[in-house]
Amino acid sequence: MTTMDDNLEQLLKNLKLYRIQEILDRELKRAARREPSYAAFLARLLREQWAYRQERSLAYRIDRAQLPEPWTLESFPFKQQRGVRKTTIRQLAELDFIARAENIVFIGETGVGKTGLAIGLLRKALENGYRGLFIKAQDLFDEMYASLADRSSRRLLNRLMRMDVLLIDEMGYLNLRPEQSNIFFKLMEERYNRKATIITTNLLCGAPHNRFNAVRIVMRTPASEIPAVPLLRVFFSPHNDTCCQRRNEFVACTETP
Protein backbone atom coordinates (compact mmCIF):
# COMPACT_ATOMS: atom_id res chain seq x y z
CA MET A 1 0.00 0.00 0.00
CA THR A 2 1.60 3.27 -1.07
CA THR A 3 -1.40 5.60 -1.04
CA MET A 4 -4.02 6.45 1.52
CA ASP A 5 -7.42 4.79 0.98
CA ASP A 6 -10.69 6.59 1.58
CA ASN A 7 -11.45 4.86 4.90
CA LEU A 8 -8.11 5.83 6.38
CA GLU A 9 -8.47 9.39 5.15
CA GLN A 10 -11.88 9.69 6.80
CA LEU A 11 -10.53 8.20 10.02
CA LEU A 12 -7.73 10.76 10.13
CA LYS A 13 -10.29 13.52 9.57
CA ASN A 14 -12.48 12.21 12.36
CA LEU A 15 -9.48 12.14 14.72
CA LYS A 16 -8.44 15.62 13.54
CA LEU A 17 -4.98 14.35 12.61
CA TYR A 18 -4.74 16.84 9.80
CA ARG A 19 -0.97 16.95 9.51
CA ILE A 20 -0.70 13.16 9.27
CA GLN A 21 -3.42 13.27 6.63
CA GLU A 22 -1.33 15.74 4.62
CA ILE A 23 1.93 13.81 4.78
CA LEU A 24 0.85 10.16 4.90
CA ASP A 25 1.24 9.48 1.17
CA ARG A 26 4.74 10.92 1.27
CA GLU A 27 5.66 8.99 4.40
CA LEU A 28 4.29 5.72 3.03
CA LYS A 29 6.48 6.06 -0.06
CA ARG A 30 9.43 6.97 2.15
CA ALA A 31 8.79 3.91 4.33
CA ALA A 32 8.58 1.65 1.26
CA ARG A 33 12.08 2.77 0.28
CA ARG A 34 13.76 2.79 3.70
CA GLU A 35 11.78 0.09 5.49
CA PRO A 36 11.83 1.61 8.97
CA SER A 37 10.45 -0.26 11.98
CA TYR A 38 6.76 0.16 12.76
CA ALA A 39 7.69 2.14 15.86
CA ALA A 40 9.99 4.52 13.94
CA PHE A 41 7.36 5.06 11.25
CA LEU A 42 4.66 5.82 13.81
CA ALA A 43 6.96 8.09 15.83
CA ARG A 44 7.77 10.14 12.72
CA LEU A 45 4.08 10.64 11.98
CA LEU A 46 3.28 11.60 15.55
CA ARG A 47 6.20 14.06 15.76
CA GLU A 48 4.91 15.79 12.63
CA GLN A 49 1.42 15.95 14.10
CA TRP A 50 2.71 17.33 17.39
CA ALA A 51 4.76 20.03 15.64
CA TYR A 52 1.73 20.96 13.55
CA ARG A 53 -0.44 21.36 16.65
CA GLN A 54 2.22 23.43 18.38
CA GLU A 55 2.46 25.75 15.36
CA ARG A 56 -1.31 26.10 15.20
CA SER A 57 -1.52 26.76 18.92
CA LEU A 58 1.16 29.45 18.71
CA ALA A 59 -0.53 31.09 15.73
CA TYR A 60 -3.78 31.14 17.71
CA ARG A 61 -2.13 32.70 20.78
CA ILE A 62 -0.40 35.33 18.64
CA ASP A 63 -3.67 36.18 16.93
CA ARG A 64 -5.52 36.47 20.23
CA ALA A 65 -2.72 38.58 21.73
CA GLN A 66 -3.37 41.27 19.10
CA LEU A 67 0.29 42.11 18.57
CA PRO A 68 0.47 45.23 16.36
CA GLU A 69 3.84 44.27 14.85
CA PRO A 70 5.70 40.97 14.29
CA TRP A 71 8.66 42.16 16.37
CA THR A 72 10.89 39.73 18.27
CA LEU A 73 13.78 40.16 20.67
CA GLU A 74 16.03 38.57 18.06
CA SER A 75 15.19 41.32 15.57
CA PHE A 76 15.62 44.19 18.04
CA PRO A 77 18.47 46.56 16.96
CA PHE A 78 20.51 46.47 20.15
CA LYS A 79 23.56 47.96 18.42
CA GLN A 80 21.57 51.04 17.46
CA GLN A 81 19.96 51.35 20.89
CA ARG A 82 22.98 51.50 23.16
CA GLY A 83 20.82 52.71 26.03
CA VAL A 84 19.35 49.22 26.34
CA ARG A 85 21.32 46.66 28.33
CA LYS A 86 21.14 43.48 26.29
CA THR A 87 22.07 41.19 29.18
CA THR A 88 19.13 42.51 31.21
CA ILE A 89 16.71 41.82 28.36
CA ARG A 90 18.17 38.35 27.86
CA GLN A 91 17.60 37.64 31.53
CA LEU A 92 13.99 38.80 31.26
CA ALA A 93 13.60 36.62 28.14
CA GLU A 94 14.08 33.56 30.34
CA LEU A 95 10.55 34.41 31.53
CA ASP A 96 11.15 33.75 35.20
CA PHE A 97 9.25 36.96 35.94
CA ILE A 98 6.07 35.27 34.68
CA ALA A 99 6.41 32.32 37.03
CA ARG A 100 7.06 34.74 39.90
CA ALA A 101 4.17 37.01 38.82
CA GLU A 102 6.51 39.99 38.70
CA ASN A 103 5.98 43.07 36.56
CA ILE A 104 8.11 45.11 34.17
CA VAL A 105 7.89 48.80 33.42
CA PHE A 106 9.81 50.22 30.44
CA ILE A 107 10.42 53.92 30.92
CA GLY A 108 11.98 56.09 28.23
CA GLU A 109 11.57 58.73 25.58
CA THR A 110 9.76 58.14 22.31
CA GLY A 111 11.79 56.10 19.84
CA VAL A 112 14.13 54.28 22.21
CA GLY A 113 12.47 50.90 21.73
CA LYS A 114 10.16 50.44 24.72
CA THR A 115 7.27 49.00 22.74
CA GLY A 116 9.55 46.84 20.58
CA LEU A 117 11.17 45.22 23.61
CA ALA A 118 7.84 44.78 25.37
CA ILE A 119 6.32 43.11 22.30
CA GLY A 120 9.42 40.93 21.99
CA LEU A 121 9.01 39.73 25.58
CA LEU A 122 5.32 39.10 25.08
CA ARG A 123 6.01 37.11 21.90
CA LYS A 124 8.63 35.07 23.75
CA ALA A 125 6.00 34.27 26.37
CA LEU A 126 3.51 33.24 23.67
CA GLU A 127 6.12 30.97 22.09
CA ASN A 128 6.50 29.25 25.45
CA GLY A 129 2.82 28.50 25.82
CA TYR A 130 1.67 31.48 27.88
CA ARG A 131 -1.46 33.47 27.10
CA GLY A 132 -0.99 37.18 26.60
CA LEU A 133 -2.56 40.39 25.34
CA PHE A 134 -1.22 43.65 23.93
CA ILE A 135 -3.38 46.71 24.46
CA LYS A 136 -2.83 50.46 24.25
CA ALA A 137 -3.50 52.19 27.56
CA GLN A 138 -6.06 54.51 25.97
CA ASP A 139 -7.88 51.55 24.40
CA LEU A 140 -7.90 49.76 27.74
CA PHE A 141 -9.48 52.72 29.51
CA ASP A 142 -11.97 53.12 26.67
CA GLU A 143 -13.00 49.49 27.15
CA MET A 144 -13.32 50.06 30.86
CA TYR A 145 -15.53 53.09 30.28
CA ALA A 146 -17.69 51.17 27.79
CA SER A 147 -18.07 48.32 30.29
CA LEU A 148 -19.76 50.71 32.71
CA ALA A 149 -22.66 51.25 30.32
CA ASP A 150 -23.66 47.58 30.03
CA ARG A 151 -22.35 46.56 33.45
CA SER A 152 -19.80 44.20 31.93
CA SER A 153 -16.83 45.42 33.97
CA ARG A 154 -16.59 42.14 35.83
CA ARG A 155 -16.46 40.18 32.56
CA LEU A 156 -13.75 42.51 31.28
CA LEU A 157 -11.68 42.02 34.42
CA ASN A 158 -12.12 38.26 34.24
CA ARG A 159 -10.91 38.26 30.62
CA LEU A 160 -7.84 40.32 31.47
CA MET A 161 -7.12 38.18 34.53
CA ARG A 162 -6.88 35.09 32.33
CA MET A 163 -3.84 36.58 30.60
CA ASP A 164 -0.53 35.27 31.92
CA VAL A 165 1.12 38.42 30.53
CA LEU A 166 -0.76 41.69 30.01
CA LEU A 167 1.13 44.36 28.03
CA ILE A 168 -0.25 47.89 28.52
CA ASP A 169 1.44 50.21 26.04
CA GLU A 170 1.86 53.99 26.23
CA MET A 171 0.74 54.62 29.77
CA GLY A 172 0.83 58.41 30.07
CA TYR A 173 -1.23 61.41 31.04
CA LEU A 174 -4.81 60.31 30.51
CA ASN A 175 -7.99 62.16 31.36
CA LEU A 176 -9.99 59.61 33.31
CA ARG A 177 -13.27 59.39 35.09
CA PRO A 178 -13.09 58.11 38.66
CA GLU A 179 -14.95 54.96 37.60
CA GLN A 180 -12.24 54.13 35.06
CA SER A 181 -9.54 54.59 37.69
CA ASN A 182 -11.44 52.31 40.05
CA ILE A 183 -11.69 49.53 37.46
CA PHE A 184 -8.00 49.84 36.60
CA PHE A 185 -6.95 49.61 40.23
CA LYS A 186 -9.21 46.62 40.69
CA LEU A 187 -7.42 44.97 37.77
CA MET A 188 -3.99 45.76 39.22
CA GLU A 189 -5.08 44.55 42.63
CA GLU A 190 -6.30 41.23 41.26
CA ARG A 191 -3.23 40.68 39.10
CA TYR A 192 -0.83 41.62 41.90
CA ASN A 193 1.31 38.60 42.87
CA ARG A 194 -0.82 36.43 40.57
CA LYS A 195 -0.04 37.43 36.98
CA ALA A 196 2.72 39.39 35.23
CA THR A 197 2.10 42.80 33.68
CA ILE A 198 4.35 44.78 31.32
CA ILE A 199 3.87 48.54 30.97
CA THR A 200 5.59 51.06 28.71
CA THR A 201 5.58 54.74 29.58
CA ASN A 202 7.54 57.93 28.91
CA LEU A 203 6.70 59.34 32.34
CA LEU A 204 8.83 59.25 35.43
CA CYS A 205 7.99 60.90 38.73
CA GLY A 206 8.15 60.17 42.43
CA ALA A 207 4.73 60.30 44.04
CA PRO A 208 4.50 57.32 46.43
CA HIS A 209 1.00 55.94 46.07
CA ASN A 210 -0.44 52.49 45.37
CA ARG A 211 2.27 49.83 45.25
CA PHE A 212 2.92 47.81 42.13
CA ASN A 213 6.18 45.83 42.46
CA ALA A 214 8.11 45.83 39.22
CA VAL A 215 11.45 45.73 37.52
CA ARG A 216 12.02 49.19 36.06
CA ILE A 217 13.99 49.35 32.83
CA VAL A 218 15.10 52.95 32.24
CA MET A 219 15.88 53.68 28.60
CA ARG A 220 17.25 57.10 27.81
CA THR A 221 18.57 58.41 24.51
CA PRO A 222 20.07 55.74 22.21
CA ALA A 223 23.60 56.94 22.98
CA SER A 224 23.33 56.78 26.76
CA GLU A 225 24.11 53.89 29.04
CA ILE A 226 21.35 52.23 31.00
CA PRO A 227 21.99 52.53 34.76
CA ALA A 228 21.99 49.53 37.04
CA VAL A 229 18.48 49.66 38.48
CA PRO A 230 17.35 47.40 41.34
CA LEU A 231 13.85 46.14 41.92
CA LEU A 232 11.69 49.20 42.41
CA ARG A 233 8.23 49.86 43.61
CA VAL A 234 6.14 51.36 40.85
CA PHE A 235 2.97 53.20 41.66
CA PHE A 236 -0.07 54.37 39.80
CA SER A 237 -1.88 57.31 41.31
CA PRO A 238 -5.56 58.07 40.73
CA HIS A 239 -5.45 60.88 43.29
CA ASN A 240 -6.15 64.44 42.27
CA ASP A 241 -3.72 67.35 42.34
CA THR A 242 -0.55 65.45 43.26
CA CYS A 243 2.86 66.91 42.51
CA CYS A 244 3.11 64.96 39.26
CA GLN A 245 -0.37 65.15 37.79
CA ARG A 246 -3.29 67.44 37.24
CA ARG A 247 -6.85 66.74 38.25
CA ASN A 248 -8.25 63.44 36.91
CA GLU A 249 -5.02 62.54 35.12
CA PHE A 250 -3.32 59.17 35.41
CA VAL A 251 0.44 58.85 35.64
CA ALA A 252 3.00 56.12 36.32
CA CYS A 253 5.26 56.92 39.25
CA THR A 254 8.28 55.22 40.78
CA GLU A 255 9.98 55.13 44.15
CA THR A 256 12.98 53.18 45.37
CA PRO A 257 12.31 50.78 48.24
C-alpha positions as CSV (number, residue, x, y, z in Angstrom):
1,M,0.0,0.0,0.0
2,T,1.6,3.3,-1.1
3,T,-1.4,5.6,-1.0
4,M,-4.0,6.4,1.5
5,D,-7.4,4.8,1.0
6,D,-10.7,6.6,1.6
7,N,-11.4,4.9,4.9
8,L,-8.1,5.8,6.4
9,E,-8.5,9.4,5.2
10,Q,-11.9,9.7,6.8
11,L,-10.5,8.2,10.0
12,L,-7.7,10.8,10.1
13,K,-10.3,13.5,9.6
14,N,-12.5,12.2,12.4
15,L,-9.5,12.1,14.7
16,K,-8.4,15.6,13.5
17,L,-5.0,14.3,12.6
18,Y,-4.7,16.8,9.8
19,R,-1.0,16.9,9.5
20,I,-0.7,13.2,9.3
21,Q,-3.4,13.3,6.6
22,E,-1.3,15.7,4.6
23,I,1.9,13.8,4.8
24,L,0.9,10.2,4.9
25,D,1.2,9.5,1.2
26,R,4.7,10.9,1.3
27,E,5.7,9.0,4.4
28,L,4.3,5.7,3.0
29,K,6.5,6.1,-0.1
30,R,9.4,7.0,2.2
31,A,8.8,3.9,4.3
32,A,8.6,1.6,1.3
33,R,12.1,2.8,0.3
34,R,13.8,2.8,3.7
35,E,11.8,0.1,5.5
36,P,11.8,1.6,9.0
37,S,10.4,-0.3,12.0
38,Y,6.8,0.2,12.8
39,A,7.7,2.1,15.9
40,A,10.0,4.5,13.9
41,F,7.4,5.1,11.3
42,L,4.7,5.8,13.8
43,A,7.0,8.1,15.8
44,R,7.8,10.1,12.7
45,L,4.1,10.6,12.0
46,L,3.3,11.6,15.5
47,R,6.2,14.1,15.8
48,E,4.9,15.8,12.6
49,Q,1.4,15.9,14.1
50,W,2.7,17.3,17.4
51,A,4.8,20.0,15.6
52,Y,1.7,21.0,13.6
53,R,-0.4,21.4,16.6
54,Q,2.2,23.4,18.4
55,E,2.5,25.7,15.4
56,R,-1.3,26.1,15.2
57,S,-1.5,26.8,18.9
58,L,1.2,29.5,18.7
59,A,-0.5,31.1,15.7
60,Y,-3.8,31.1,17.7
61,R,-2.1,32.7,20.8
62,I,-0.4,35.3,18.6
63,D,-3.7,36.2,16.9
64,R,-5.5,36.5,20.2
65,A,-2.7,38.6,21.7
66,Q,-3.4,41.3,19.1
67,L,0.3,42.1,18.6
68,P,0.5,45.2,16.4
69,E,3.8,44.3,14.9
70,P,5.7,41.0,14.3
71,W,8.7,42.2,16.4
72,T,10.9,39.7,18.3
73,L,13.8,40.2,20.7
74,E,16.0,38.6,18.1
75,S,15.2,41.3,15.6
76,F,15.6,44.2,18.0
77,P,18.5,46.6,17.0
78,F,20.5,46.5,20.2
79,K,23.6,48.0,18.4
80,Q,21.6,51.0,17.5
81,Q,20.0,51.4,20.9
82,R,23.0,51.5,23.2
83,G,20.8,52.7,26.0
84,V,19.4,49.2,26.3
85,R,21.3,46.7,28.3
86,K,21.1,43.5,26.3
87,T,22.1,41.2,29.2
88,T,19.1,42.5,31.2
89,I,16.7,41.8,28.4
90,R,18.2,38.3,27.9
91,Q,17.6,37.6,31.5
92,L,14.0,38.8,31.3
93,A,13.6,36.6,28.1
94,E,14.1,33.6,30.3
95,L,10.5,34.4,31.5
96,D,11.2,33.8,35.2
97,F,9.2,37.0,35.9
98,I,6.1,35.3,34.7
99,A,6.4,32.3,37.0
100,R,7.1,34.7,39.9
101,A,4.2,37.0,38.8
102,E,6.5,40.0,38.7
103,N,6.0,43.1,36.6
104,I,8.1,45.1,34.2
105,V,7.9,48.8,33.4
106,F,9.8,50.2,30.4
107,I,10.4,53.9,30.9
108,G,12.0,56.1,28.2
109,E,11.6,58.7,25.6
110,T,9.8,58.1,22.3
111,G,11.8,56.1,19.8
112,V,14.1,54.3,22.2
113,G,12.5,50.9,21.7
114,K,10.2,50.4,24.7
115,T,7.3,49.0,22.7
116,G,9.5,46.8,20.6
117,L,11.2,45.2,23.6
118,A,7.8,44.8,25.4
119,I,6.3,43.1,22.3
120,G,9.4,40.9,22.0
121,L,9.0,39.7,25.6
122,L,5.3,39.1,25.1
123,R,6.0,37.1,21.9
124,K,8.6,35.1,23.7
125,A,6.0,34.3,26.4
126,L,3.5,33.2,23.7
127,E,6.1,31.0,22.1
128,N,6.5,29.2,25.4
129,G,2.8,28.5,25.8
130,Y,1.7,31.5,27.9
131,R,-1.5,33.5,27.1
132,G,-1.0,37.2,26.6
133,L,-2.6,40.4,25.3
134,F,-1.2,43.6,23.9
135,I,-3.4,46.7,24.5
136,K,-2.8,50.5,24.3
137,A,-3.5,52.2,27.6
138,Q,-6.1,54.5,26.0
139,D,-7.9,51.6,24.4
140,L,-7.9,49.8,27.7
141,F,-9.5,52.7,29.5
142,D,-12.0,53.1,26.7
143,E,-13.0,49.5,27.1
144,M,-13.3,50.1,30.9
145,Y,-15.5,53.1,30.3
146,A,-17.7,51.2,27.8
147,S,-18.1,48.3,30.3
148,L,-19.8,50.7,32.7
149,A,-22.7,51.3,30.3
150,D,-23.7,47.6,30.0
151,R,-22.3,46.6,33.4
152,S,-19.8,44.2,31.9
153,S,-16.8,45.4,34.0
154,R,-16.6,42.1,35.8
155,R,-16.5,40.2,32.6
156,L,-13.8,42.5,31.3
157,L,-11.7,42.0,34.4
158,N,-12.1,38.3,34.2
159,R,-10.9,38.3,30.6
160,L,-7.8,40.3,31.5
161,M,-7.1,38.2,34.5
162,R,-6.9,35.1,32.3
163,M,-3.8,36.6,30.6
164,D,-0.5,35.3,31.9
165,V,1.1,38.4,30.5
166,L,-0.8,41.7,30.0
167,L,1.1,44.4,28.0
168,I,-0.2,47.9,28.5
169,D,1.4,50.2,26.0
170,E,1.9,54.0,26.2
171,M,0.7,54.6,29.8
172,G,0.8,58.4,30.1
173,Y,-1.2,61.4,31.0
174,L,-4.8,60.3,30.5
175,N,-8.0,62.2,31.4
176,L,-10.0,59.6,33.3
177,R,-13.3,59.4,35.1
178,P,-13.1,58.1,38.7
179,E,-14.9,55.0,37.6
180,Q,-12.2,54.1,35.1
181,S,-9.5,54.6,37.7
182,N,-11.4,52.3,40.1
183,I,-11.7,49.5,37.5
184,F,-8.0,49.8,36.6
185,F,-7.0,49.6,40.2
186,K,-9.2,46.6,40.7
187,L,-7.4,45.0,37.8
188,M,-4.0,45.8,39.2
189,E,-5.1,44.5,42.6
190,E,-6.3,41.2,41.3
191,R,-3.2,40.7,39.1
192,Y,-0.8,41.6,41.9
193,N,1.3,38.6,42.9
194,R,-0.8,36.4,40.6
195,K,0.0,37.4,37.0
196,A,2.7,39.4,35.2
197,T,2.1,42.8,33.7
198,I,4.3,44.8,31.3
199,I,3.9,48.5,31.0
200,T,5.6,51.1,28.7
201,T,5.6,54.7,29.6
202,N,7.5,57.9,28.9
203,L,6.7,59.3,32.3
204,L,8.8,59.2,35.4
205,C,8.0,60.9,38.7
206,G,8.2,60.2,42.4
207,A,4.7,60.3,44.0
208,P,4.5,57.3,46.4
209,H,1.0,55.9,46.1
210,N,-0.4,52.5,45.4
211,R,2.3,49.8,45.3
212,F,2.9,47.8,42.1
213,N,6.2,45.8,42.5
214,A,8.1,45.8,39.2
215,V,11.4,45.7,37.5
216,R,12.0,49.2,36.1
217,I,14.0,49.4,32.8
218,V,15.1,52.9,32.2
219,M,15.9,53.7,28.6
220,R,17.3,57.1,27.8
221,T,18.6,58.4,24.5
222,P,20.1,55.7,22.2
223,A,23.6,56.9,23.0
224,S,23.3,56.8,26.8
225,E,24.1,53.9,29.0
226,I,21.3,52.2,31.0
227,P,22.0,52.5,34.8
228,A,22.0,49.5,37.0
229,V,18.5,49.7,38.5
230,P,17.3,47.4,41.3
231,L,13.8,46.1,41.9
232,L,11.7,49.2,42.4
233,R,8.2,49.9,43.6
234,V,6.1,51.4,40.8
235,F,3.0,53.2,41.7
236,F,-0.1,54.4,39.8
237,S,-1.9,57.3,41.3
238,P,-5.6,58.1,40.7
239,H,-5.4,60.9,43.3
240,N,-6.2,64.4,42.3
241,D,-3.7,67.4,42.3
242,T,-0.5,65.5,43.3
243,C,2.9,66.9,42.5
244,C,3.1,65.0,39.3
245,Q,-0.4,65.1,37.8
246,R,-3.3,67.4,37.2
247,R,-6.9,66.7,38.2
248,N,-8.2,63.4,36.9
249,E,-5.0,62.5,35.1
250,F,-3.3,59.2,35.4
251,V,0.4,58.8,35.6
252,A,3.0,56.1,36.3
253,C,5.3,56.9,39.2
254,T,8.3,55.2,40.8
255,E,10.0,55.1,44.1
256,T,13.0,53.2,45.4
257,P,12.3,50.8,48.2
